[in-house]
Amino acid sequence: MTIPTMDVQSKIPMYKQIAQWIGTQIQSGELQYHQKLPTHRALADQLGVTIGTVTRAYAEAERQGLVEARVGAGTYVRNPNQGGWVFEEQQEHVKCHLGYNIPPFIERDQMMSQAMSQLSQSPQLLNQLMLYQSAVGNEGHKSVVCDWLATHNIHLSARQLLFCHGAQHALQLVMDGFCSAGDTLLVEEKTYPGLLNAAKQKQLSLKSVVMDEQGITPQSLETACQRFRPRFVYLTPTLQNPTTATMPLERRHAIIDICKRFDVIIIEDDINGLLEPNAPTAMVNLAPEQVIYVNAFSKTLAPGLRVGFLHAPTPLYSTLAQTLQNHSWMVSPLLIALCCQLIESGNADKVLDLVRQEMLQRYQLVTQYLSKYHIVGRGVGFHAWLPLPEHWKLSEFVQQAELQGLTVKSAELFAPPATAIEPAVRLSVSAPADKNELEQGLKALVALLDSQPDQSFVL
Ligand SMILES: Cc1ncc(COP(=O)(O)O)c(C=O)c1O
């Protein structure tokens, strides 16, 4: 690494010069992905500046997305393909990320800068977007989103829609708006950990509904409704997280009928719905007054936008709008406008197509490598579900995978309280930086699955 000479006469502050230099070092390949930067003290000594200046320079480089600070470990050059998800990179030994359901890497910078420059061309619009607006979002934005969703066969009414900060926030809005400690919430017997965590914090009483390969079973739902008299059931009918189960139309109707009879509102989390063009129609289309519909742009456009939306039955809408206002007044209209711009320019659909294509290719690799195991998944989904062969215990497998640099998610994380845990792991096929990393990960995974725990398990 060549150490620069600082220009003390320059009008550019010293910390910015250092950040710029880090950028050019990365561009020229002198600094490589994952490489550790010198400690603050070492660089300060070499440059003849204070430690504070280097600290500020590293913070600036991090703000620019060039590096990432890892607590207790130092500052590292970021993987430009890794889309900013750094949780797992904090462990240096990680070889393949199969942990989190993040969108696969696709160049989004061009379309984002296009959308931003388009927005910036109207000073009047920009000034308006910087003001407080209606908590639920402005009518123009709501129409753009509803019209776009209609082209994907999701039919929502703008009057019943509100914007929120992602799907996780939509779930929190429902809980804060309608649930108190001790209330029962029905959930699938394997479900999204973000929901489990939020429900735990609210001290809700979670009751699992038995699933088969099509999602929750009508019999089990009926029994749970009779026994617990819940107000809500939380479901992910398309590309279920973690099992990828997609409920056929007939099952959707059967579930809705039961919910109508017991006056249970369905919280339909359709976060993965747009990925699957052949999915049966959303439950909200079948019974809009029985369903709180939750979705976001996180898996399609970009999770960093933090824009989601919720569609509620009319009698529930005002409570949710008030809850949103209490949380944060509103979602930034600027971010919503960006999403609308991406939709109107056709770029949202282009990204969605690219994501689907990428996932199909990745899923082919998964089936190719894991063909002899009972891998469960659907081509376009971000994840697959892998029941373990009998010779592996769940905890040993997860631990051993981690030791080998493979991050997978244990079935334990998806289990509601008092629910039997299947020995299985979720693989996030979308998470590896590219197909090459995925392939390496799959090879290592197969070798591990094939090995005997007593030979390979190292404490
Ligand atoms: C089923 C499910 N719901 C909600 C979310 C949260 O989405 P968002 O990032 O929009 O908050 C996720 C994220 O992975 C998810 O898998």
The ligand as an ORCA input file, in Angstrom:
! r2SCAN-3c Opt
* xyz 0 1
  C     -41.278    -13.299      5.723
  C     -40.611    -11.969      5.917
  N     -41.345    -10.924      6.318
  C     -40.798     -9.716      6.498
  C     -39.466     -9.494      6.282
  C     -38.895     -8.124      6.539
  O     -38.845     -7.362      5.376
  P     -38.361     -5.860      5.360
  O     -36.910     -5.868      5.075
  O     -39.157     -5.202      4.284
  O     -38.666     -5.268      6.704
  C     -38.658    -10.540      5.849
  C     -37.226    -10.342      5.626
  O     -36.479    -11.214      5.287
  C     -39.245    -11.819      5.665
  O     -38.532    -12.876      5.258
*
